[in-house]
Amino acid sequence: MKYLYIVDYWVPFPSSEYGGLINVIAENDIECHDILRDSDDYDDRYESKIMERVVAAPRFALANEEESRIVESFTT
């Protein structure tokens, strides 16, 4: 089963003026973290915050099988 995660962007102000949300389809927290780590939004200075945000993210079970990926990203 896969889930839609709605993850708060982890880069704090002033580097990210307003933050943002990243929507990810993943099987579990670890896969979600790995997808985010491998994305263009990744900055290794914030490694510890990514998993923290993934664990706190609301997630919704998907009825259909979907490919694990970033669905949409809005960050500032």
Biopython code that builds the backbone (N, CA, C, O; Angstrom):
import numpy as np
from Bio.PDB.StructureBuilder import StructureBuilder

atoms = [
    (1, "MET", "N", (0.850, -1.177, 0.000)),
    (1, "MET", "CA", (0.000, 0.000, 0.000)),
    (1, "MET", "C", (0.891, 1.235, 0.000)),
    (1, "MET", "O", (1.931, 1.272, 0.659)),
    (2, "LYS", "N", (0.468, 2.229, -0.742)),
    (2, "LYS", "CA", (1.215, 3.490, -0.805)),
    (2, "LYS", "C", (0.372, 4.601, -0.195)),
    (2, "LYS", "O", (-0.849, 4.504, -0.077)),
    (3, "TYR", "N", (1.072, 5.653, 0.184)),
    (3, "TYR", "CA", (0.451, 6.786, 0.847)),
    (3, "TYR", "C", (0.855, 8.081, 0.171)),
    (3, "TYR", "O", (1.930, 8.181, -0.419)),
    (4, "LEU", "N", (-0.020, 9.070, 0.263)),
    (4, "LEU", "CA", (0.314, 10.423, -0.139)),
    (4, "LEU", "C", (0.727, 11.172, 1.117)),
    (4, "LEU", "O", (-0.079, 11.358, 2.029)),
    (5, "TYR", "N", (1.971, 11.598, 1.163)),
    (5, "TYR", "CA", (2.501, 12.380, 2.279)),
    (5, "TYR", "C", (2.456, 13.855, 1.901)),
    (5, "TYR", "O", (2.785, 14.219, 0.772)),
    (6, "ILE", "N", (2.054, 14.693, 2.829)),
    (6, "ILE", "CA", (2.080, 16.139, 2.632)),
    (6, "ILE", "C", (3.099, 16.682, 3.625)),
    (6, "ILE", "O", (2.797, 16.892, 4.800)),
    (7, "VAL", "N", (4.309, 16.905, 3.129)),
    (7, "VAL", "CA", (5.461, 17.203, 3.980)),
    (7, "VAL", "C", (5.741, 18.706, 3.991)),
    (7, "VAL", "O", (5.879, 19.330, 2.939)),
    (8, "ASP", "N", (5.822, 19.283, 5.205)),
    (8, "ASP", "CA", (6.235, 20.682, 5.346)),
    (8, "ASP", "C", (7.696, 20.800, 4.954)),
    (8, "ASP", "O", (8.526, 19.982, 5.352)),
    (9, "TYR", "N", (8.005, 21.830, 4.166)),
    (9, "TYR", "CA", (9.385, 22.070, 3.746)),
    (9, "TYR", "C", (10.251, 22.335, 4.969)),
    (9, "TYR", "O", (9.837, 23.049, 5.882)),
    (10, "TRP", "N", (11.424, 21.775, 4.989)),
    (10, "TRP", "CA", (12.292, 21.759, 6.172)),
    (10, "TRP", "C", (13.324, 22.878, 6.232)),
    (10, "TRP", "O", (14.009, 23.014, 7.246)),
    (11, "VAL", "N", (13.458, 23.681, 5.184)),
    (11, "VAL", "CA", (14.455, 24.745, 5.190)),
    (11, "VAL", "C", (13.858, 25.973, 5.879)),
    (11, "VAL", "O", (12.839, 26.493, 5.425)),
    (12, "PRO", "N", (14.472, 26.445, 6.967)),
    (12, "PRO", "CA", (13.902, 27.542, 7.742)),
    (12, "PRO", "C", (14.145, 28.928, 7.115)),
    (12, "PRO", "O", (14.985, 29.085, 6.230)),
    (13, "PHE", "N", (13.399, 29.907, 7.590)),
    (13, "PHE", "CA", (13.604, 31.311, 7.242)),
    (13, "PHE", "C", (14.995, 31.716, 7.719)),
    (13, "PHE", "O", (15.361, 31.272, 8.807)),
    (14, "PRO", "N", (15.777, 32.475, 7.055)),
    (14, "PRO", "CA", (15.481, 33.241, 5.851)),
    (14, "PRO", "C", (15.834, 32.518, 4.551)),
    (14, "PRO", "O", (15.563, 33.039, 3.469)),
    (15, "SER", "N", (16.427, 31.338, 4.636)),
    (15, "SER", "CA", (16.759, 30.611, 3.399)),
    (15, "SER", "C", (15.504, 30.284, 2.604)),
    (15, "SER", "O", (15.513, 30.344, 1.374)),
    (16, "SER", "N", (14.436, 29.942, 3.293)),
    (16, "SER", "CA", (13.140, 29.728, 2.664)),
    (16, "SER", "C", (12.188, 30.728, 3.298)),
    (16, "SER", "O", (11.792, 30.575, 4.453)),
    (17, "GLU", "N", (11.825, 31.742, 2.542)),
    (17, "GLU", "CA", (11.061, 32.847, 3.113)),
    (17, "GLU", "C", (9.717, 32.421, 3.695)),
    (17, "GLU", "O", (9.356, 32.844, 4.793)),
    (18, "TYR", "N", (8.970, 31.584, 2.964)),
    (18, "TYR", "CA", (7.648, 31.194, 3.429)),
    (18, "TYR", "C", (7.484, 29.696, 3.639)),
    (18, "TYR", "O", (6.388, 29.233, 3.955)),
    (19, "GLY", "N", (8.555, 28.934, 3.468)),
    (19, "GLY", "CA", (8.456, 27.487, 3.634)),
    (19, "GLY", "C", (7.866, 26.834, 2.407)),
    (19, "GLY", "O", (8.242, 27.162, 1.282)),
    (20, "GLY", "N", (6.947, 25.914, 2.614)),
    (20, "GLY", "CA", (6.298, 25.258, 1.485)),
    (20, "GLY", "C", (5.819, 23.865, 1.838)),
    (20, "GLY", "O", (5.915, 23.427, 2.984)),
    (21, "LEU", "N", (5.305, 23.180, 0.838)),
    (21, "LEU", "CA", (4.819, 21.811, 0.985)),
    (21, "LEU", "C", (5.343, 20.982, -0.171)),
    (21, "LEU", "O", (5.471, 21.463, -1.297)),
    (22, "ILE", "N", (5.644, 19.729, 0.130)),
    (22, "ILE", "CA", (6.049, 18.786, -0.899)),
    (22, "ILE", "C", (5.158, 17.559, -0.749)),
    (22, "ILE", "O", (5.108, 16.946, 0.317)),
    (23, "ASN", "N", (4.455, 17.204, -1.823)),
    (23, "ASN", "CA", (3.564, 16.043, -1.827)),
    (23, "ASN", "C", (4.310, 14.865, -2.430)),
    (23, "ASN", "O", (4.817, 14.935, -3.549)),
    (24, "VAL", "N", (4.366, 13.774, -1.662)),
    (24, "VAL", "CA", (5.158, 12.607, -2.055)),
    (24, "VAL", "C", (4.301, 11.352, -1.957)),
    (24, "VAL", "O", (3.544, 11.184, -1.000)),
    (25, "ILE", "N", (4.421, 10.471, -2.947)),
    (25, "ILE", "CA", (3.820, 9.148, -2.864)),
    (25, "ILE", "C", (4.930, 8.186, -2.468)),
    (25, "ILE", "O", (5.970, 8.118, -3.122)),
    (26, "ALA", "N", (4.695, 7.436, -1.378)),
    (26, "ALA", "CA", (5.699, 6.487, -0.883)),
    (26, "ALA", "C", (5.019, 5.388, -0.085)),
    (26, "ALA", "O", (3.889, 5.539, 0.379)),
    (27, "GLU", "N", (5.738, 4.269, 0.066)),
    (27, "GLU", "CA", (5.216, 3.133, 0.849)),
    (27, "GLU", "C", (5.319, 3.361, 2.343)),
    (27, "GLU", "O", (4.474, 2.893, 3.106)),
    (28, "ASN", "N", (6.358, 4.085, 2.771)),
    (28, "ASN", "CA", (6.590, 4.279, 4.202)),
    (28, "ASN", "C", (7.471, 5.503, 4.425)),
    (28, "ASN", "O", (7.910, 6.148, 3.473)),
    (29, "ASP", "N", (7.725, 5.815, 5.702)),
    (29, "ASP", "CA", (8.507, 7.002, 6.051)),
    (29, "ASP", "C", (9.917, 6.965, 5.460)),
    (29, "ASP", "O", (10.429, 7.986, 5.000)),
    (30, "ILE", "N", (10.528, 5.812, 5.474)),
    (30, "ILE", "CA", (11.906, 5.703, 4.976)),
    (30, "ILE", "C", (11.955, 5.975, 3.477)),
    (30, "ILE", "O", (12.822, 6.712, 3.008)),
    (31, "GLU", "N", (11.034, 5.388, 2.727)),
    (31, "GLU", "CA", (11.027, 5.647, 1.287)),
    (31, "GLU", "C", (10.735, 7.116, 1.007)),
    (31, "GLU", "O", (11.348, 7.706, 0.118)),
    (32, "CYS", "N", (9.814, 7.710, 1.748)),
    (32, "CYS", "CA", (9.498, 9.121, 1.571)),
    (32, "CYS", "C", (10.751, 9.973, 1.819)),
    (32, "CYS", "O", (11.069, 10.862, 1.028)),
    (33, "HIS", "N", (11.450, 9.698, 2.906)),
    (33, "HIS", "CA", (12.693, 10.411, 3.223)),
    (33, "HIS", "C", (13.699, 10.277, 2.093)),
    (33, "HIS", "O", (14.313, 11.264, 1.686)),
    (34, "ASP", "N", (13.871, 9.061, 1.582)),
    (34, "ASP", "CA", (14.858, 8.827, 0.525)),
    (34, "ASP", "C", (14.497, 9.569, -0.759)),
    (34, "ASP", "O", (15.379, 10.091, -1.441)),
    (35, "ILE", "N", (13.225, 9.618, -1.088)),
    (35, "ILE", "CA", (12.787, 10.359, -2.275)),
    (35, "ILE", "C", (13.092, 11.840, -2.104)),
    (35, "ILE", "O", (13.584, 12.487, -3.029)),
    (36, "LEU", "N", (12.804, 12.375, -0.929)),
    (36, "LEU", "CA", (13.086, 13.789, -0.672)),
    (36, "LEU", "C", (14.588, 14.065, -0.668)),
    (36, "LEU", "O", (15.035, 15.088, -1.187)),
    (37, "ARG", "N", (15.353, 13.167, -0.092)),
    (37, "ARG", "CA", (16.808, 13.331, -0.043)),
    (37, "ARG", "C", (17.406, 13.357, -1.438)),
    (37, "ARG", "O", (18.386, 14.060, -1.683)),
    (38, "ASP", "N", (16.829, 12.602, -2.342)),
    (38, "ASP", "CA", (17.349, 12.524, -3.704)),
    (38, "ASP", "C", (16.813, 13.628, -4.623)),
    (38, "ASP", "O", (17.181, 13.686, -5.797)),
    (39, "SER", "N", (15.950, 14.500, -4.100)),
    (39, "SER", "CA", (15.338, 15.546, -4.923)),
    (39, "SER", "C", (16.240, 16.764, -5.061)),
    (39, "SER", "O", (17.258, 16.884, -4.379)),
    (40, "ASP", "N", (15.847, 17.661, -5.955)),
    (40, "ASP", "CA", (16.580, 18.911, -6.149)),
    (40, "ASP", "C", (16.476, 19.837, -4.943)),
    (40, "ASP", "O", (17.326, 20.710, -4.762)),
    (41, "ASP", "N", (15.437, 19.658, -4.108)),
    (41, "ASP", "CA", (15.253, 20.503, -2.929)),
    (41, "ASP", "C", (16.150, 20.099, -1.760)),
    (41, "ASP", "O", (16.164, 20.766, -0.726)),
    (42, "TYR", "N", (16.893, 19.014, -1.924)),
    (42, "TYR", "CA", (17.722, 18.502, -0.833)),
    (42, "TYR", "C", (18.930, 19.386, -0.587)),
    (42, "TYR", "O", (19.621, 19.795, -1.520)),
    (43, "ASP", "N", (19.170, 19.670, 0.670)),
    (43, "ASP", "CA", (20.363, 20.392, 1.117)),
    (43, "ASP", "C", (20.830, 19.655, 2.367)),
    (43, "ASP", "O", (20.121, 19.635, 3.373)),
    (44, "ASP", "N", (22.016, 19.049, 2.314)),
    (44, "ASP", "CA", (22.452, 18.179, 3.415)),
    (44, "ASP", "C", (22.624, 18.893, 4.749)),
    (44, "ASP", "O", (22.803, 18.234, 5.773)),
    (45, "ARG", "N", (22.575, 20.216, 4.767)),
    (45, "ARG", "CA", (22.618, 20.936, 6.049)),
    (45, "ARG", "C", (21.362, 20.669, 6.880)),
    (45, "ARG", "O", (21.368, 20.863, 8.095)),
    (46, "TYR", "N", (20.294, 20.228, 6.229)),
    (46, "TYR", "CA", (19.014, 20.023, 6.914)),
    (46, "TYR", "C", (18.624, 18.555, 7.005)),
    (46, "TYR", "O", (17.449, 18.237, 7.192)),
    (47, "GLU", "N", (19.591, 17.660, 6.876)),
    (47, "GLU", "CA", (19.321, 16.209, 6.882)),
    (47, "GLU", "C", (18.472, 15.794, 8.083)),
    (47, "GLU", "O", (17.525, 15.023, 7.926)),
    (48, "SER", "N", (18.788, 16.284, 9.261)),
    (48, "SER", "CA", (18.063, 15.865, 10.468)),
    (48, "SER", "C", (16.607, 16.330, 10.462)),
    (48, "SER", "O", (15.769, 15.707, 11.114)),
    (49, "LYS", "N", (16.291, 17.384, 9.758)),
    (49, "LYS", "CA", (14.925, 17.905, 9.740)),
    (49, "LYS", "C", (14.006, 17.170, 8.757)),
    (49, "LYS", "O", (12.786, 17.179, 8.922)),
    (50, "ILE", "N", (14.594, 16.536, 7.736)),
    (50, "ILE", "CA", (13.753, 15.890, 6.728)),
    (50, "ILE", "C", (12.931, 14.762, 7.349)),
    (50, "ILE", "O", (11.711, 14.734, 7.187)),
    (51, "MET", "N", (13.572, 13.839, 8.050)),
    (51, "MET", "CA", (12.830, 12.723, 8.646)),
    (51, "MET", "C", (11.849, 13.226, 9.701)),
    (51, "MET", "O", (10.751, 12.686, 9.829)),
    (52, "GLU", "N", (12.223, 14.230, 10.442)),
    (52, "GLU", "CA", (11.324, 14.827, 11.437)),
    (52, "GLU", "C", (10.039, 15.309, 10.760)),
    (52, "GLU", "O", (8.945, 15.082, 11.277)),
    (53, "ARG", "N", (10.164, 15.962, 9.621)),
    (53, "ARG", "CA", (8.989, 16.463, 8.892)),
    (53, "ARG", "C", (8.193, 15.325, 8.258)),
    (53, "ARG", "O", (6.965, 15.388, 8.196)),
    (54, "VAL", "N", (8.882, 14.286, 7.787)),
    (54, "VAL", "CA", (8.188, 13.128, 7.194)),
    (54, "VAL", "C", (7.330, 12.434, 8.249)),
    (54, "VAL", "O", (6.169, 12.118, 7.993)),
    (55, "VAL", "N", (7.888, 12.199, 9.419)),
    (55, "VAL", "CA", (7.158, 11.508, 10.491)),
    (55, "VAL", "C", (5.936, 12.318, 10.932)),
    (55, "VAL", "O", (4.895, 11.746, 11.256)),
    (56, "ALA", "N", (6.061, 13.647, 10.945)),
    (56, "ALA", "CA", (4.964, 14.512, 11.374)),
    (56, "ALA", "C", (3.937, 14.771, 10.264)),
    (56, "ALA", "O", (2.868, 15.318, 10.535)),
    (57, "ALA", "N", (4.240, 14.394, 9.043)),
    (57, "ALA", "CA", (3.379, 14.709, 7.897)),
    (57, "ALA", "C", (2.066, 13.938, 7.923)),
    (57, "ALA", "O", (2.036, 12.754, 8.258)),
    (58, "PRO", "N", (0.981, 14.623, 7.566)),
    (58, "PRO", "CA", (-0.258, 13.877, 7.347)),
    (58, "PRO", "C", (-0.068, 12.961, 6.145)),
    (58, "PRO", "O", (0.619, 13.320, 5.190)),
    (59, "ARG", "N", (-0.668, 11.792, 6.190)),
    (59, "ARG", "CA", (-0.569, 10.851, 5.073)),
    (59, "ARG", "C", (-1.921, 10.216, 4.835)),
    (59, "ARG", "O", (-2.714, 10.008, 5.753)),
    (60, "PHE", "N", (-2.153, 9.918, 3.578)),
    (60, "PHE", "CA", (-3.438, 9.393, 3.167)),
    (60, "PHE", "C", (-3.212, 8.147, 2.321)),
    (60, "PHE", "O", (-2.423, 8.166, 1.376)),
    (61, "ALA", "N", (-3.905, 7.064, 2.664)),
    (61, "ALA", "CA", (-3.792, 5.818, 1.907)),
    (61, "ALA", "C", (-4.366, 6.030, 0.507)),
    (61, "ALA", "O", (-5.395, 6.683, 0.336)),
    (62, "LEU", "N", (-3.688, 5.473, -0.477)),
    (62, "LEU", "CA", (-4.134, 5.585, -1.862)),
    (62, "LEU", "C", (-4.902, 4.329, -2.262)),
    (62, "LEU", "O", (-4.498, 3.213, -1.935)),
    (63, "ALA", "N", (-6.000, 4.519, -2.965)),
    (63, "ALA", "CA", (-6.827, 3.394, -3.400)),
    (63, "ALA", "C", (-6.182, 2.651, -4.567)),
    (63, "ALA", "O", (-6.333, 1.435, -4.688)),
    (64, "ASN", "N", (-5.472, 3.368, -5.417)),
    (64, "ASN", "CA", (-4.846, 2.763, -6.601)),
    (64, "ASN", "C", (-3.341, 2.684, -6.412)),
    (64, "ASN", "O", (-2.752, 3.472, -5.670)),
    (65, "GLU", "N", (-2.732, 1.734, -7.085)),
    (65, "GLU", "CA", (-1.275, 1.600, -7.046)),
    (65, "GLU", "C", (-0.662, 2.738, -7.857)),
    (65, "GLU", "O", (-1.036, 2.964, -9.008)),
    (66, "GLU", "N", (0.270, 3.441, -7.255)),
    (66, "GLU", "CA", (0.937, 4.571, -7.890)),
    (66, "GLU", "C", (2.442, 4.393, -7.791)),
    (66, "GLU", "O", (2.934, 3.689, -6.909)),
    (67, "GLU", "N", (3.166, 5.027, -8.689)),
    (67, "GLU", "CA", (4.628, 5.038, -8.641)),
    (67, "GLU", "C", (5.085, 5.958, -7.515)),
    (67, "GLU", "O", (4.531, 7.044, -7.339)),
    (68, "SER", "N", (6.084, 5.537, -6.755)),
    (68, "SER", "CA", (6.650, 6.379, -5.705)),
    (68, "SER", "C", (7.381, 7.546, -6.348)),
    (68, "SER", "O", (8.221, 7.367, -7.229)),
    (69, "ARG", "N", (7.037, 8.762, -5.881)),
    (69, "ARG", "CA", (7.636, 9.951, -6.490)),
    (69, "ARG", "C", (7.175, 11.204, -5.776)),
    (69, "ARG", "O", (6.271, 11.163, -4.942)),
    (70, "ILE", "N", (7.809, 12.324, -6.113)),
    (70, "ILE", "CA", (7.305, 13.626, -5.706)),
    (70, "ILE", "C", (6.218, 13.991, -6.711)),
    (70, "ILE", "O", (6.455, 14.025, -7.918)),
    (71, "VAL", "N", (5.036, 14.260, -6.198)),
    (71, "VAL", "CA", (3.895, 14.587, -7.054)),
    (71, "VAL", "C", (3.922, 16.067, -7.394)),
    (71, "VAL", "O", (3.766, 16.462, -8.549)),
    (72, "GLU", "N", (4.122, 16.876, -6.357)),
    (72, "GLU", "CA", (4.127, 18.326, -6.547)),
    (72, "GLU", "C", (4.936, 18.944, -5.422)),
    (72, "GLU", "O", (4.962, 18.444, -4.298)),
    (73, "SER", "N", (5.598, 20.049, -5.755)),
    (73, "SER", "CA", (6.426, 20.735, -4.768)),
    (73, "SER", "C", (6.202, 22.236, -4.893)),
    (73, "SER", "O", (6.309, 22.804, -5.981)),
    (74, "PHE", "N", (5.892, 22.868, -3.771)),
    (74, "PHE", "CA", (5.804, 24.316, -3.724)),
    (74, "PHE", "C", (6.669, 24.789, -2.582)),
    (74, "PHE", "O", (6.320, 24.593, -1.418)),
    (75, "THR", "N", (7.788, 25.407, -2.893)),
    (75, "THR", "CA", (8.692, 25.921, -1.863)),
    (75, "THR", "C", (9.130, 27.321, -2.244)),
    (75, "THR", "O", (9.123, 27.700, -3.415)),
    (76, "THR", "N", (9.514, 28.085, -1.219)),
    (76, "THR", "CA", (10.002, 29.450, -1.472)),
    (76, "THR", "C", (11.425, 29.586, -1.026)),
    (76, "THR", "O", (12.013, 30.660, -1.155)),
]
sb = StructureBuilder()
sb.init_structure("model")
sb.init_model(0)
sb.init_chain("A")
sb.init_seg("    ")
for serial, (resi, resn, name, xyz) in enumerate(atoms, 1):
    if name == "N":
        sb.init_residue(resn, " ", resi, " ")
    sb.init_atom(name, np.array(xyz, "f"), 0.0, 1.0, " ", f" {name:<3s}", serial, name[0])
structure = sb.get_structure()
